Structure formats: C-alpha cells, structure tokens
C-alpha cells in the first residue's frame, strides 16, 4: 500500500464521523448515465433524488448491505483500494454516497453479476463512481465505511395510500440516515405503530383522513424525535410536508 494511500486513509479517518469504525472491502460499479438521471426512483421509494434530499451521489446496494430496505438513506464513504488495483483508481480521492436503491443478485450489470447475495457491492451513480475510479475499469475494488449523513433542512413526510391504508415515505433523514421504527397519531387517535412496507415507506391500517398527524421516529442511531402536528388536517394523498426537525444520530 503506497504512502499516498496511507496518508489519504489517515485523513479520511479524521474527517468522517463513522457509524461503524472499520473500513471494509467491497467492489463498485456504476449505472445511470453521465448525469445520474437513470438512478432516480428505485427500491427505497424515493422519487426525484434531488427533491428528496439525496442528489446524484447515490448507490444501489447488494443484498447483504440493503438489508431488506432497512439501509435506505444510510451514507457510506468509499475509496478505491489502490493496493489492489492502482491502475484503476484515482489517487487521493473519496466520495460519500447515500443508499437509494437495491442491486438485485446477478443483475445484468455491464461487467457481470456482481450484486450477489453475500458480497458487499455498490452500484453507484456514474458521477459518484467517477470521483474514485477510471471509467474504463468498469468495476473496482473499494474500501467503505458507514458515516454520518448530512442533509439540508428537516425530515420530510410524503403521504400516500387510500382510505384506511396510510403509506408514509420518510425522506431527507440525517444522522444515521435510516429509520428503525415509526408511529403515527391522529387528532382523534392514540399512537399507532407503523410497519415498514418497502424501502423507506411505512404503513398503518387506520382511518386518519381529516385529522392532523403527528409522527414519532426512532433512527437506527437510536435517537427518537416527535414531529408534533407536522401534517395539517386538510392533507391529501400525494402531498409532502417538510419539517424543521432533524436527526444528528
């Protein structure tokens, strides 16, 4: 491992606020085009990644990292492993990506089915990947670490579903980046526990139309925040409501 790589490694260890302290080996490819437009939407349920607070530095995770959607929104610092492929790495560089999609096992990637069930793999947006890798490589060995997420503004809630089925998409989550548990309270109800439906979408089977809504969220960093009356009683399905509250764990 070269001296330059060791210096970068030391700098990264100081700059990032790690959620997990170890740097771990993985591989990385890219998708979505030179502008990253092909990475919009995805298995986490986010739509326009700019509107939802994630931008173009994003990645689809292999099965072992995706964790059935529980990893949606988490952030990872990634560096190209120069000790294994110096010819394919851009020295002295790193990138931080948000998990926004799932890379299915044996997905037809341009360079083979790298998204199997056990190998940690990041299928990154092309702009993010090209921060650390040489385009012609296609796939590179990397080292990664979960790090704290930084977002602009507060947590956002998008209300979907119909009648007795409320489906709430939670976006723009800072701190650990992901949600461990969630509950909702209407003007005329007590707290109702919600279940992860898919990705960053949570649901409950209750009649909440016409009531102001409050949410309590616990992050995977074990920080709990109550978002009191963040959704007014006149809400309609399909609307998004932005808060001023945010996680730091």
ABEGO torsion letter per residue (X at the ends): XBAAAAAAAAAAAAABBBABABBBBBBBBBBGEAAGAAABEEAAGBBBAAAAGAEABBBBBBAAAAGGGAABGBBBBBBBBAAABAAABBBGBBBBBBBABBBBBGBBBAAEBABBAABBBBBBBAAAAAAABBAAAGBBBBBBBBBBBBBBEBBBBBBBEBEABBBBBBBGBBEAGBBABBBBBBAABBBBBBBBABEABBBBBBBABGBBBBBBBBBAAGBBBBBBGABBAABBBGBBBBBABBBAX
